[in-house]
């Protein structure tokens, strides 16, 4: 399919209808290893978040649910707008805590050129570069005795050719009615610390040295499906 044909298929408003993501983060130090596995699933209306943290023989699981919607519109002139809404409600004791976050992002988009080393053709990847991000957050606490509401609006604006956050969407499928985006990312780091201390204890000079090594790795695999009316 030609680049022009793909651009024609991409143009329009797309709604998120499915989302799955799994993030595994592992940290290792001289005292042991800890791993946190976080899974996030959404049907385009509600979401479920599960986190399992394990360190030695101890394992802690936490879950959360709420609502999440996302729409992204690609224009023929190379601009886009993405609108997301997210809310969650938790009850502790006799109080209810509700958090909502609405984000409106605008920017420019383009297909990424062909890359022979990565065996990717043109139009397989979309580059999104944000120009403006407005976030409206609201937290409401309802207690039998009172109601507390906190609301905050933050707007981040970027100008210039190289300004703004950049996101790459890897297309697994692009049809006239459906887009499937997939990702498989990993990273890691290792830190080696060394120290040496000389001190005088009575008539003796003591030299204390030591070292420690820590490492961190993470992998993230997932997919998102968008459909067009």
Backbone as a chain_set.jsonl record, in Angstrom:
{"seq": "XXXXXXXXXXXXXXXXXXXXXXXXXXXXXXXXXXXXXXXXXXXXXXXXXXXXXXXXXXXXXXXXXXXXXXXXXXXXXXXXXXXXXXXXXXXXXXXXXXXXXXXXXXXXXXXXXXXXXXXXXXXXXXXXXXXXXXXXXXXXXXXXXXXXXXXXXXXXXXXXXXXXXXXXXXXXXXXXXXXXXXXXXXXXXXXXXXXXXXXXXXXXXXXXXXXXXXXXXXXXXXXXXXXXX", "coords": {"N": [[0.835, -1.19, 0.0], [0.529, 2.221, -0.81], [2.155, 5.181, 0.53], [0.502, 7.392, 0.445], [-2.028, 6.212, 0.341], [-2.111, 4.964, 2.834], [-2.011, 7.175, 4.496], [-4.464, 8.284, 3.905], [-6.167, 6.328, 4.962], [-5.561, 6.554, 7.66], [-6.412, 9.077, 8.412], [-8.837, 10.789, 10.325], [-11.184, 10.242, 13.085], [-10.383, 8.207, 15.841], [-11.229, 5.669, 18.153], [-10.29, 4.287, 21.247], [-10.587, 0.864, 21.861], [-9.615, -1.427, 22.999], [-7.071, -2.427, 25.259], [-4.002, -3.6, 26.413], [-1.421, -4.157, 28.705], [1.711, -5.107, 30.03], [4.032, -4.802, 32.516], [7.155, -5.569, 33.743], [9.312, -5.211, 36.357], [12.5, -5.439, 37.723], [14.683, -5.396, 40.451], [17.935, -5.737, 41.716], [20.036, -6.135, 44.45], [22.753, -6.236, 46.862], [21.431, -7.313, 48.975], [19.329, -8.79, 48.04], [16.665, -9.7, 45.695], [14.022, -7.97, 44.133], [10.83, -7.945, 42.605], [8.419, -6.429, 40.544], [5.345, -6.8, 39.053], [3.184, -5.401, 36.826], [0.005, -5.217, 35.495], [-2.215, -3.975, 33.056], [-5.384, -3.553, 31.843], [-7.921, -2.704, 29.475], [-11.163, -2.056, 28.155], [-11.797, 0.036, 26.622], [-13.641, 1.498, 27.943], [-13.772, 0.867, 30.689], [-11.201, 0.093, 33.124], [-8.745, -2.195, 34.475], [-6.348, -2.54, 36.928], [-3.577, -4.283, 38.055], [-1.149, -5.034, 40.432], [1.682, -6.805, 41.408], [3.992, -7.294, 43.839], [7.044, -8.725, 44.694], [9.34, -9.823, 47.063], [11.815, -11.748, 48.131], [10.332, -14.072, 50.225], [8.036, -12.708, 50.515], [5.046, -11.413, 49.257], [3.057, -8.975, 47.752], [-0.09, -7.912, 46.709], [-1.93, -5.619, 44.787], [-4.899, -4.035, 43.603], [-6.834, -2.161, 41.227], [-9.601, -0.339, 39.876], [-11.475, 1.429, 37.36], [-12.655, 4.06, 35.185], [-11.847, 4.633, 31.756], [-11.264, 6.431, 28.843], [-10.343, 7.065, 25.447], [-9.656, 9.076, 22.671], [-8.382, 9.734, 19.457], [-7.561, 11.969, 16.908], [-6.543, 12.156, 13.631], [-5.437, 14.503, 11.362], [-5.49, 15.528, 7.885], [-3.657, 17.518, 7.356], [-1.444, 16.964, 8.856], [-1.621, 17.349, 11.595], [-2.701, 16.494, 14.95], [-5.082, 15.48, 17.482], [-5.49, 14.347, 20.756], [-7.614, 13.033, 23.161], [-8.107, 12.144, 26.453], [-9.801, 10.563, 29.164], [-9.961, 9.791, 32.573], [-10.919, 8.071, 35.505], [-11.275, 7.172, 38.953], [-12.543, 5.46, 41.831], [-12.412, 5.045, 45.277], [-13.135, 3.478, 48.37], [-12.704, 3.99, 51.763], [-13.106, 3.058, 54.982], [-15.618, 5.107, 56.162], [-15.444, 6.967, 54.205], [-15.357, 8.268, 50.834], [-13.312, 8.364, 48.012], [-12.726, 10.073, 45.097], [-11.127, 10.363, 42.011], [-10.394, 12.22, 39.122], [-9.127, 12.698, 35.813], [-8.577, 14.64, 33.065], [-7.203, 14.868, 29.89], [-6.013, 16.795, 27.262], [-4.365, 16.684, 24.287], [-2.448, 18.126, 21.749], [-0.768, 18.222, 18.576], [1.749, 17.439, 16.106], [1.953, 15.024, 13.435], [3.518, 12.29, 11.65], [4.47, 9.822, 9.199], [7.091, 7.493, 9.83], [10.244, 7.252, 8.221], [11.477, 4.573, 6.089], [13.393, 1.905, 7.54], [16.117, 0.05, 7.062], [17.871, -1.451, 8.678], [16.31, -2.168, 10.873], [14.429, -3.55, 9.575], [12.029, -2.368, 8.771], [9.4, -0.923, 6.968], [8.428, 2.153, 5.299], [5.648, 3.955, 6.669], [4.997, 2.074, 8.574], [5.389, 2.966, 11.072], [4.316, 5.585, 13.222], [5.041, 8.898, 14.004], [4.466, 10.921, 16.737], [4.417, 14.197, 17.822], [4.115, 16.232, 20.449], [2.56, 19.418, 20.931], [0.999, 20.92, 22.602], [-0.23, 20.27, 25.827], [-2.863, 19.837, 27.932], [-3.903, 19.357, 31.182], [-6.445, 18.474, 33.354], [-7.099, 17.976, 36.609], [-8.966, 16.458, 39.223], [-9.894, 15.968, 42.531], [-12.023, 14.481, 44.815], [-13.234, 14.233, 48.037], [-15.476, 12.548, 49.987], [-17.011, 12.51, 53.0], [-18.932, 11.318, 55.793], [-19.258, 13.608, 57.349], [-18.267, 15.808, 55.929], [-17.416, 17.375, 52.732], [-14.756, 17.502, 50.52], [-13.168, 19.214, 47.937], [-10.7, 19.296, 45.473], [-9.218, 20.906, 42.782], [-7.232, 21.086, 39.851], [-5.598, 22.658, 37.141], [-3.392, 22.211, 34.503], [-1.31, 23.39, 31.964], [0.807, 22.599, 29.347], [2.923, 23.884, 26.989], [4.639, 23.633, 23.908], [6.96, 24.92, 21.572], [8.568, 25.142, 18.358], [10.747, 23.3, 16.139], [12.022, 21.001, 17.204], [10.859, 20.759, 19.662], [8.753, 19.559, 22.381], [7.137, 16.483, 23.516], [7.939, 13.252, 22.217], [6.476, 10.505, 20.609], [6.418, 7.18, 19.431], [4.416, 5.232, 17.422], [4.009, 1.917, 16.739], [2.734, 0.287, 14.085], [0.728, -2.522, 13.876], [-1.443, -3.233, 12.497], [-3.371, -1.625, 10.017], [-6.296, -0.649, 8.879], [-9.289, 0.394, 7.143], [-11.087, 0.622, 9.175], [-9.894, -0.106, 11.548], [-7.148, 0.147, 13.801], [-4.218, -1.325, 15.001], [-1.886, -1.18, 17.488], [1.31, -2.092, 18.626], [3.781, -2.889, 21.153], [7.035, -3.64, 22.424], [9.243, -3.4, 24.688], [12.397, -2.984, 26.37], [14.747, -2.374, 28.997], [17.761, -1.718, 30.883], [20.015, -1.351, 33.678], [23.141, -1.048, 35.427], [24.752, -0.466, 38.468], [27.77, 0.235, 40.043], [29.244, 0.665, 43.098], [31.944, 1.966, 44.941], [34.017, 2.309, 47.831], [36.34, 3.876, 50.078], [37.906, 4.29, 53.15], [40.007, 5.922, 55.401], [41.069, 5.892, 58.729], [42.133, 6.891, 62.042], [42.731, 4.887, 64.769], [43.402, 4.922, 67.969], [46.678, 4.092, 68.103], [46.797, 3.008, 65.648], [46.432, 2.894, 62.107], [43.688, 2.549, 60.168], [42.366, 1.058, 57.261], [39.545, 1.028, 55.435], [37.734, -0.575, 53.014], [35.33, -1.144, 50.398], [32.639, -2.413, 48.331], [29.71, -2.326, 46.258], [27.102, -3.698, 44.24], [24.404, -2.977, 42.148], [21.489, -3.63, 40.205], [19.077, -2.995, 37.61], [16.288, -3.963, 35.75], [13.797, -3.819, 33.184], [10.869, -4.788, 31.446], [8.435, -4.268, 28.95], [5.429, -5.052, 27.499], [2.815, -4.888, 25.156], [-0.419, -3.979, 23.694], [-2.645, -1.969, 21.705], [-5.888, -1.254, 20.546], [-7.659, 0.558, 18.149], [-10.701, 1.825, 16.871], [-12.773, 2.943, 14.144], [-15.682, 4.796, 13.547]], "CA": [[0.0, 0.0, 0.0], [1.33, 3.434, -0.903], [2.124, 6.074, 1.682], [-0.679, 8.237, 0.302], [-3.197, 5.408, 0.706], [-2.092, 4.777, 4.281], [-2.367, 8.452, 5.114], [-5.904, 8.416, 3.755], [-6.817, 5.433, 5.912], [-5.316, 6.994, 9.029], [-7.114, 10.329, 8.677], [-10.149, 10.655, 10.948], [-11.237, 10.064, 14.541], [-10.259, 6.82, 16.27], [-11.58, 5.454, 19.555], [-9.664, 3.117, 21.863], [-11.556, -0.168, 22.22], [-8.953, -2.495, 23.754], [-5.711, -2.063, 25.672], [-3.368, -4.559, 27.315], [-0.021, -3.817, 28.939], [2.35, -5.819, 31.138], [5.334, -4.235, 32.852], [7.887, -6.331, 34.759], [10.471, -4.448, 36.812], [13.29, -6.23, 38.667], [15.838, -4.724, 41.051], [18.802, -6.66, 42.45], [21.103, -5.531, 45.246], [23.477, -7.226, 47.66], [20.522, -7.89, 49.97], [18.32, -9.642, 47.428], [15.998, -9.3, 44.458], [12.596, -7.658, 44.224], [10.191, -7.868, 41.29], [7.056, -5.906, 40.5], [4.655, -7.051, 37.792], [1.979, -4.578, 36.74], [-0.793, -5.453, 34.295], [-3.274, -2.977, 32.857], [-6.269, -3.93, 30.745], [-9.059, -1.81, 29.294], [-12.031, -2.34, 27.013], [-12.155, 1.31, 26.03], [-14.58, 2.188, 28.822], [-13.302, 0.639, 32.052], [-9.871, -0.498, 33.187], [-8.348, -2.942, 35.663], [-4.91, -2.451, 37.177], [-3.126, -5.237, 39.063], [0.288, -4.952, 40.693], [2.181, -7.834, 42.323], [5.376, -7.026, 44.235], [7.618, -9.867, 45.392], [10.693, -9.672, 47.584], [12.04, -12.93, 48.948], [9.122, -14.875, 50.411], [6.919, -11.791, 50.739], [4.381, -10.974, 48.031], [1.951, -8.05, 48.013], [-0.897, -7.675, 45.516], [-2.892, -4.518, 44.862], [-5.719, -3.918, 42.401], [-7.615, -0.941, 41.089], [-10.49, -0.283, 38.725], [-11.997, 2.761, 37.086], [-13.072, 4.284, 33.803], [-10.825, 5.243, 30.902], [-11.614, 6.564, 27.431], [-9.33, 7.761, 24.655], [-9.936, 9.322, 21.26], [-7.316, 10.452, 18.768], [-7.966, 12.396, 15.573], [-5.45, 12.494, 12.715], [-5.88, 15.374, 10.278], [-4.701, 15.427, 6.658], [-2.594, 18.528, 7.339], [-0.333, 16.536, 9.695], [-1.842, 17.65, 13.009], [-3.539, 15.51, 15.641], [-5.587, 15.798, 18.815], [-5.811, 13.16, 21.551], [-8.354, 13.381, 24.374], [-8.271, 11.006, 27.349], [-10.461, 10.799, 30.443], [-9.698, 8.69, 33.489], [-11.458, 8.297, 36.839], [-11.258, 6.028, 39.861], [-13.22, 5.7, 43.101], [-12.037, 4.117, 46.339], [-13.814, 3.694, 49.648], [-11.937, 3.591, 52.939], [-13.924, 3.399, 56.132], [-16.862, 5.73, 55.743], [-15.152, 8.025, 53.237], [-15.218, 7.9, 49.427], [-12.329, 9.206, 47.322], [-12.886, 10.018, 43.646], [-10.12, 11.124, 41.272], [-10.601, 12.283, 37.68], [-8.087, 13.4, 35.067], [-8.882, 14.844, 31.65], [-6.008, 15.348, 29.198], [-6.15, 17.139, 25.847], [-3.03, 16.821, 23.693], [-2.419, 18.448, 20.327], [0.59, 18.247, 18.045], [1.924, 17.096, 14.695], [2.245, 13.617, 13.214], [4.042, 11.918, 10.333], [4.978, 8.462, 9.104], [8.547, 7.405, 9.955], [10.873, 6.707, 7.021], [11.891, 3.168, 6.094], [14.641, 1.606, 8.233], [16.558, -1.274, 6.619], [18.486, -2.18, 9.783], [15.246, -2.711, 11.706], [13.526, -4.249, 8.662], [10.732, -1.7, 8.818], [9.123, -0.105, 5.801], [7.747, 3.403, 5.606], [4.231, 3.844, 7.03], [4.776, 1.11, 9.645], [5.489, 3.679, 12.343], [3.819, 6.959, 13.232], [5.683, 9.763, 14.985], [3.63, 11.968, 17.308], [5.193, 15.202, 18.545], [3.134, 17.1, 21.093], [2.784, 20.86, 20.96], [0.287, 21.443, 23.764], [-0.87, 19.264, 26.672], [-3.627, 20.439, 29.027], [-4.364, 18.345, 32.122], [-7.354, 18.944, 34.397], [-7.206, 16.945, 37.639], [-9.938, 16.781, 40.261], [-9.99, 14.99, 43.615], [-13.16, 14.762, 45.686], [-13.343, 13.381, 49.215], [-16.78, 12.654, 50.63], [-17.064, 11.901, 54.315], [-20.252, 11.598, 56.382], [-19.307, 14.922, 57.991], [-17.839, 16.911, 55.069], [-16.998, 17.095, 51.356], [-13.598, 18.315, 50.161], [-12.905, 19.155, 46.499], [-9.48, 19.947, 45.004], [-9.153, 20.873, 41.322], [-6.016, 21.706, 39.339], [-5.452, 22.663, 35.688], [-2.01, 22.449, 34.089], [-1.136, 23.432, 30.515], [2.206, 22.584, 28.901], [2.98, 24.258, 25.58], [5.979, 23.553, 23.322], [7.067, 25.478, 20.228], [9.856, 24.852, 17.744], [10.789, 22.054, 15.369], [12.452, 19.874, 18.031], [10.249, 20.861, 20.986], [7.622, 18.686, 22.645], [7.363, 15.054, 23.725], [7.847, 12.445, 21.0], [5.984, 9.139, 20.783], [6.408, 6.375, 18.21], [3.4, 4.183, 17.404], [4.341, 0.843, 15.808], [1.485, -0.249, 13.564], [0.625, -3.942, 13.55], [-2.535, -3.324, 11.522], [-4.023, -0.376, 9.642], [-7.351, -0.82, 7.884], [-10.179, 1.554, 7.102], [-11.911, 0.664, 10.382], [-9.192, -0.572, 12.752], [-5.704, 0.303, 13.977], [-3.639, -2.087, 16.108], [-0.544, -0.718, 17.835], [1.977, -3.009, 19.546], [5.096, -2.477, 21.641], [7.828, -4.63, 23.158], [10.4, -2.603, 25.076], [13.167, -3.437, 27.533], [15.935, -1.59, 29.319], [18.437, -2.168, 32.096], [21.159, -0.562, 34.135], [23.928, -1.621, 36.522], [25.516, 0.54, 39.206], [28.816, -0.303, 40.924], [29.714, 1.681, 44.047], [33.131, 1.595, 45.705], [34.391, 3.305, 48.823], [37.572, 3.641, 50.841], [37.988, 5.215, 54.28], [41.158, 5.799, 56.309], [40.868, 6.583, 59.996], [43.106, 6.566, 63.08], [42.147, 4.32, 65.978], [44.529, 4.887, 68.903], [47.964, 4.231, 67.411], [46.742, 2.243, 64.405], [45.75, 3.494, 60.96], [42.836, 1.531, 59.559], [41.917, 1.319, 55.893], [38.321, 0.272, 55.192], [37.281, -0.49, 51.623], [34.175, -1.977, 50.093], [31.949, -2.149, 47.069], [28.379, -2.916, 46.115], [26.581, -3.674, 42.875], [22.95, -3.055, 42.025], [21.041, -3.628, 38.81], [17.639, -2.821, 37.397], [15.814, -4.292, 34.406], [12.351, -3.733, 33.003], [10.326, -5.149, 30.14], [7.045, -3.826, 28.793], [4.828, -5.622, 26.296], [1.389, -4.593, 25.129], [-1.063, -3.619, 22.433], [-3.829, -1.111, 21.786], [-6.73, -1.32, 19.353], [-8.525, 1.715, 17.923], [-11.661, 1.605, 15.796], [-13.364, 4.142, 13.563], [-17.11, 4.619, 13.255]], "C": [[0.876, 1.247, 0.0], [1.183, 4.281, 0.349], [0.885, 6.961, 1.638], [-1.937, 7.494, 0.719], [-3.268, 5.208, 2.212], [-2.475, 6.058, 5.008], [-3.87, 8.681, 5.027], [-6.662, 7.543, 4.73], [-6.692, 5.943, 7.346], [-6.124, 8.234, 9.387], [-8.504, 10.066, 9.255], [-10.039, 10.476, 12.445], [-11.251, 8.584, 14.895], [-10.523, 6.722, 17.772], [-10.903, 4.188, 20.068], [-10.737, 2.127, 22.293], [-10.934, -1.33, 22.977], [-7.524, -2.08, 24.058], [-5.213, -3.109, 26.653], [-1.903, -4.19, 27.461], [0.494, -4.582, 30.155], [3.755, -5.277, 31.322], [5.952, -5.042, 33.983], [9.163, -5.58, 35.093], [11.185, -5.232, 37.904], [14.495, -5.433, 39.138], [16.614, -5.725, 41.892], [19.895, -5.878, 43.158], [21.811, -6.629, 46.019], [22.573, -7.91, 48.674], [19.445, -8.777, 49.362], [17.72, -9.046, 46.172], [14.523, -9.041, 44.715], [12.044, -7.465, 42.817], [8.772, -7.34, 41.43], [6.484, -6.125, 39.106], [3.336, -6.291, 37.793], [1.273, -4.852, 35.421], [-1.952, -4.461, 34.261], [-4.091, -3.404, 31.655], [-7.453, -2.968, 30.694], [-9.85, -2.238, 28.072], [-12.467, -1.065, 26.311], [-13.146, 2.097, 26.852], [-14.151, 2.076, 30.281], [-11.913, 0.009, 32.012], [-9.686, -1.255, 34.496], [-6.835, -2.91, 35.766], [-4.551, -3.396, 38.31], [-1.617, -5.155, 39.197], [0.668, -5.996, 41.733], [3.652, -7.565, 42.585], [5.881, -8.18, 45.085], [9.044, -9.56, 45.801], [10.95, -10.814, 48.551], [10.778, -13.766, 49.016], [7.88, -14.015, 50.6], [6.357, -11.317, 49.4], [3.169, -10.119, 48.396], [1.232, -7.757, 46.699], [-1.863, -6.519, 45.756], [-3.635, -4.418, 43.536], [-6.465, -2.591, 42.402], [-8.463, -0.998, 39.84], [-10.982, 1.15, 38.54], [-12.457, 2.851, 35.653], [-11.953, 4.97, 33.039], [-11.332, 5.275, 29.47], [-10.518, 7.345, 26.72], [-9.802, 7.885, 23.211], [-8.78, 10.11, 20.663], [-7.762, 10.735, 17.337], [-6.738, 12.81, 14.772], [-6.014, 13.337, 11.57], [-4.955, 15.224, 9.07], [-3.534, 16.407, 6.629], [-1.42, 18.18, 8.249], [-0.448, 16.931, 11.146], [-2.72, 16.562, 13.628], [-4.028, 16.088, 16.964], [-5.95, 14.498, 19.515], [-6.461, 13.614, 22.854], [-8.547, 12.116, 25.201], [-8.979, 11.451, 28.621], [-10.262, 9.569, 31.312], [-10.263, 9.032, 34.857], [-11.394, 7.013, 37.647], [-11.918, 6.436, 41.165], [-12.818, 4.62, 44.091], [-12.77, 4.495, 47.615], [-12.965, 3.142, 50.777], [-12.716, 4.042, 54.164], [-15.254, 3.953, 55.671], [-16.676, 6.799, 54.702], [-14.999, 7.452, 51.831], [-14.304, 8.897, 48.735], [-12.478, 8.996, 45.816], [-11.859, 10.922, 42.979], [-10.444, 11.072, 39.786], [-9.469, 13.075, 37.041], [-8.473, 13.443, 33.596], [-7.669, 15.479, 30.978], [-6.339, 15.604, 27.732], [-4.769, 17.455, 25.291], [-3.163, 17.126, 22.207], [-0.971, 18.506, 19.86], [0.611, 17.927, 16.569], [2.292, 15.621, 14.577], [2.798, 13.42, 11.807], [4.426, 10.449, 10.367], [6.5, 8.5, 9.174], [9.11, 6.745, 8.703], [11.291, 5.252, 7.213], [13.244, 2.999, 6.765], [15.064, 0.187, 7.876], [17.137, -2.095, 7.762], [17.436, -2.839, 10.665], [14.186, -3.433, 10.879], [12.112, -3.683, 8.746], [10.571, -0.833, 7.582], [8.51, 1.218, 6.238], [6.273, 3.122, 5.866], [3.956, 2.74, 8.033], [4.804, 1.775, 11.012], [4.99, 5.108, 12.175], [4.538, 7.718, 14.335], [4.694, 10.836, 15.417], [4.524, 12.915, 18.097], [4.221, 16.235, 19.114], [3.558, 18.56, 21.023], [2.115, 21.496, 22.179], [-0.382, 20.295, 24.507], [-1.551, 19.986, 27.83], [-4.215, 19.332, 29.889], [-5.235, 18.995, 33.191], [-7.564, 17.8, 35.378], [-8.177, 17.402, 38.724], [-10.009, 15.64, 41.26], [-11.115, 15.407, 44.552], [-13.184, 13.741, 46.813], [-14.7, 13.617, 49.864], [-16.777, 11.826, 51.902], [-18.467, 12.145, 54.871], [-20.38, 12.999, 56.961], [-18.927, 16.08, 57.078], [-17.549, 16.41, 53.653], [-15.878, 18.049, 50.99], [-13.298, 18.115, 48.675], [-11.655, 19.944, 46.165], [-9.407, 19.796, 43.491], [-7.936, 21.654, 40.839], [-5.982, 21.588, 37.821], [-4.021, 23.035, 35.33], [-1.926, 22.392, 32.571], [0.343, 23.531, 30.178], [2.235, 22.844, 27.4], [4.418, 24.242, 25.086], [5.946, 24.135, 21.917], [8.457, 25.194, 19.681], [9.863, 23.483, 17.101], [11.102, 20.853, 16.249], [11.825, 19.889, 19.414], [9.102, 19.867, 21.127], [8.019, 17.239, 22.829], [7.141, 14.294, 22.421], [7.418, 11.026, 21.357], [5.992, 8.439, 19.433], [5.358, 5.281, 18.354], [3.776, 3.172, 16.325], [3.05, 0.158, 15.364], [1.603, -1.735, 13.261], [-0.471, -4.163, 12.513], [-3.09, -1.93, 11.272], [-5.008, -0.664, 8.52], [-8.256, 0.404, 7.937], [-11.001, 1.698, 8.372], [-11.158, 0.299, 11.653], [-7.697, -0.297, 12.677], [-5.287, -0.555, 15.162], [-2.199, -1.635, 16.292], [0.05, -1.694, 18.839], [3.318, -2.441, 19.977], [5.721, -3.601, 22.453], [9.157, -3.967, 23.498], [11.103, -3.2, 26.29], [14.345, -2.501, 27.747], [16.526, -2.108, 30.622], [19.609, -1.285, 32.438], [21.834, -1.282, 35.295], [24.769, -0.52, 37.151], [26.498, -0.15, 40.14], [29.334, 0.838, 41.791], [30.911, 1.146, 44.818], [33.46, 2.704, 46.694], [35.66, 2.882, 49.565], [37.679, 4.715, 51.916], [39.216, 4.902, 55.123], [40.844, 6.545, 57.601], [41.869, 6.062, 61.028], [42.372, 6.08, 64.319], [43.284, 4.059, 66.959], [45.833, 5.085, 68.13], [47.976, 3.509, 66.073], [45.993, 3.033, 63.329], [44.979, 2.389, 60.24], [42.377, 1.981, 58.172], [40.717, 0.419, 55.61], [37.887, 0.49, 53.747], [36.086, -1.413, 51.414], [33.565, -1.613, 48.754], [30.582, -2.818, 47.094], [27.916, -2.758, 44.67], [25.065, -3.806, 42.907], [22.573, -2.984, 40.548], [19.527, -3.498, 38.745], [17.309, -3.157, 35.946], [14.3, -4.141, 34.356], [11.992, -4.125, 31.579], [8.857, -4.744, 30.1], [6.521, -4.308, 27.45], [3.334, -5.302, 26.308], [0.873, -4.27, 23.747], [-2.273, -2.736, 22.709], [-4.573, -1.183, 20.462], [-7.646, -0.103, 19.305], [-9.459, 1.401, 16.761], [-12.27, 2.934, 15.365], [-14.806, 3.862, 13.201], [-17.355, 4.652, 11.746]], "O": [[1.86, 1.315, 0.737], [0.236, 4.132, 1.12], [0.287, 7.249, 2.675], [-2.813, 8.062, 1.371], [-4.345, 5.272, 2.804], [-3.181, 6.023, 6.016], [-4.48, 9.207, 5.958], [-7.687, 7.959, 5.272], [-7.61, 5.781, 8.15], [-6.483, 8.421, 10.549], [-9.252, 9.232, 8.746], [-8.949, 10.546, 13.014], [-12.021, 7.804, 14.334], [-10.098, 7.575, 18.552], [-10.935, 3.147, 19.413], [-11.68, 2.489, 22.998], [-11.66, -2.146, 23.546], [-6.851, -1.465, 23.231], [-5.908, -3.463, 27.606], [-1.217, -3.939, 26.47], [-0.19, -4.693, 31.173], [4.566, -5.292, 30.396], [5.356, -5.188, 35.051], [9.998, -5.339, 34.221], [10.57, -5.642, 38.889], [15.235, -4.868, 38.333], [16.034, -6.469, 42.682], [20.591, -5.065, 42.55], [21.508, -7.811, 45.854], [22.913, -8.978, 49.182], [18.719, -9.45, 50.094], [18.189, -8.034, 45.652], [13.86, -9.796, 45.426], [12.706, -6.895, 41.95], [8.023, -7.75, 42.316], [7.062, -5.693, 38.109], [2.481, -6.509, 38.651], [1.874, -4.733, 34.353], [-2.575, -4.155, 35.278], [-3.548, -3.596, 30.567], [-7.926, -2.484, 31.722], [-9.291, -2.718, 27.086], [-13.394, -1.08, 25.502], [-13.469, 3.235, 26.514], [-14.162, 3.061, 31.019], [-11.5, -0.54, 30.99], [-10.369, -0.997, 35.487], [-6.129, -3.217, 34.806], [-5.135, -3.333, 39.391], [-0.892, -5.2, 38.203], [0.063, -6.072, 42.803], [4.468, -7.603, 41.665], [5.247, -8.571, 46.064], [9.852, -9.097, 44.996], [10.386, -10.858, 49.644], [10.213, -14.13, 47.984], [6.789, -14.54, 50.821], [7.1, -10.877, 48.522], [2.361, -10.498, 49.243], [1.86, -7.398, 45.703], [-2.526, -6.451, 46.79], [-3.069, -4.685, 42.476], [-6.691, -1.986, 43.45], [-8.088, -1.634, 38.854], [-10.909, 1.97, 39.455], [-12.631, 1.834, 34.982], [-11.208, 5.78, 33.592], [-11.78, 4.256, 28.944], [-9.849, 8.185, 27.322], [-10.283, 6.922, 22.613], [-8.262, 11.038, 21.285], [-8.273, 9.853, 16.646], [-5.989, 13.699, 15.177], [-6.956, 12.925, 10.893], [-3.792, 14.845, 9.207], [-2.533, 16.161, 5.957], [-0.501, 18.984, 8.41], [0.541, 16.856, 11.875], [-3.391, 15.811, 12.921], [-3.466, 17.048, 17.491], [-6.633, 13.648, 18.945], [-5.928, 14.47, 23.561], [-9.089, 11.127, 24.708], [-8.785, 12.57, 29.096], [-10.381, 8.438, 30.84], [-10.108, 10.159, 35.327], [-11.452, 5.912, 37.1], [-11.868, 7.6, 41.563], [-12.875, 3.429, 43.785], [-12.994, 5.671, 47.901], [-12.556, 1.981, 50.756], [-12.958, 5.232, 54.367], [-15.944, 3.324, 54.869], [-17.635, 7.48, 54.338], [-14.571, 6.312, 51.652], [-14.485, 10.109, 48.848], [-12.368, 7.873, 45.325], [-11.73, 12.095, 43.328], [-10.736, 10.004, 39.248], [-8.922, 13.999, 37.643], [-8.671, 12.405, 32.964], [-7.165, 16.503, 31.437], [-6.879, 14.736, 27.047], [-4.09, 18.37, 25.757], [-3.908, 16.454, 21.493], [-0.064, 18.8, 20.639], [-0.38, 18.118, 15.864], [2.868, 15.039, 15.497], [2.592, 14.235, 10.909], [4.678, 9.892, 11.435], [7.13, 9.418, 8.648], [8.529, 5.793, 8.182], [11.437, 4.769, 8.336], [14.138, 3.828, 6.595], [14.447, -0.776, 8.33], [16.923, -3.306, 7.821], [17.645, -3.949, 11.153], [13.168, -3.875, 11.413], [11.131, -4.425, 8.785], [11.483, -0.102, 7.195], [8.124, 1.386, 7.395], [5.718, 2.157, 5.341], [2.792, 2.474, 8.332], [4.306, 1.22, 11.991], [5.204, 5.75, 11.147], [4.635, 7.241, 15.466], [4.151, 11.568, 14.589], [5.301, 12.478, 18.946], [3.595, 17.0, 18.381], [4.744, 18.889, 21.052], [2.605, 22.487, 22.719], [-1.027, 19.445, 23.893], [-0.893, 20.667, 28.616], [-4.94, 18.47, 29.393], [-4.817, 19.946, 33.852], [-8.14, 16.772, 35.023], [-8.207, 18.575, 39.095], [-10.166, 14.48, 40.878], [-11.156, 16.543, 45.023], [-13.158, 12.534, 46.573], [-15.034, 14.74, 50.243], [-16.57, 10.613, 51.881], [-19.129, 13.096, 54.454], [-21.487, 13.528, 57.057], [-19.225, 17.23, 57.401], [-17.45, 15.208, 53.404], [-16.022, 19.264, 51.129], [-13.187, 16.982, 48.208], [-11.542, 21.118, 46.52], [-9.522, 18.686, 42.971], [-7.639, 22.737, 41.342], [-6.301, 20.533, 37.273], [-3.499, 24.049, 35.795], [-2.418, 21.445, 31.957], [1.044, 24.423, 30.655], [1.633, 22.097, 26.628], [5.314, 24.767, 25.748], [5.014, 23.876, 21.156], [9.41, 25.025, 20.442], [9.08, 22.609, 17.471], [10.511, 19.789, 16.065], [12.224, 19.099, 20.269], [8.549, 19.392, 20.135], [9.077, 16.805, 22.374], [6.27, 14.643, 21.624], [7.94, 10.426, 22.297], [5.621, 9.025, 18.416], [5.404, 4.492, 19.298], [3.855, 3.514, 15.146], [2.361, -0.47, 16.167], [2.465, -2.156, 12.49], [-0.446, -5.133, 11.755], [-3.259, -1.146, 12.206], [-4.622, -0.892, 7.373], [-8.005, 1.339, 8.697], [-11.556, 2.765, 8.632], [-11.727, 0.385, 12.742], [-7.064, -0.482, 11.638], [-5.929, -0.521, 16.212], [-1.393, -1.7, 15.364], [-0.618, -2.086, 19.797], [3.92, -1.627, 19.276], [5.028, -4.402, 23.08], [10.085, -3.973, 22.69], [10.474, -3.843, 27.131], [14.871, -1.913, 26.803], [15.876, -2.841, 31.367], [20.13, -0.56, 31.591], [21.197, -2.022, 36.044], [25.416, 0.26, 36.452], [26.115, -1.011, 40.932], [29.806, 1.852, 41.278], [30.897, 0.01, 45.292], [33.214, 3.882, 46.434], [35.993, 1.7, 49.658], [37.559, 5.906, 51.629], [39.438, 3.755, 55.51], [40.405, 7.695, 57.569], [42.384, 4.951, 60.909], [41.502, 6.77, 64.851], [44.038, 3.098, 66.805], [46.053, 6.154, 67.56], [49.02, 3.401, 65.43], [45.036, 3.749, 63.623], [45.566, 1.417, 59.765], [42.044, 3.147, 57.96], [40.851, -0.803, 55.551], [37.696, 1.627, 53.318], [35.873, -2.352, 52.181], [33.942, -0.62, 48.131], [30.341, -3.753, 47.857], [28.289, -1.811, 43.977], [24.52, -4.652, 43.614], [23.263, -2.352, 39.749], [18.806, -3.838, 39.682], [17.977, -2.686, 35.026], [13.611, -4.315, 35.361], [12.721, -3.827, 30.632], [8.136, -4.865, 31.091], [7.093, -4.012, 26.4], [2.672, -5.428, 27.337], [1.613, -4.283, 22.764], [-2.843, -2.756, 23.8], [-3.964, -1.174, 19.393], [-8.318, 0.227, 20.283], [-9.049, 0.781, 15.78], [-12.28, 3.91, 16.115], [-15.122, 2.824, 12.62], [-18.496, 4.519, 11.303]]}, "num_chains": 1, "name": "protein.A"}
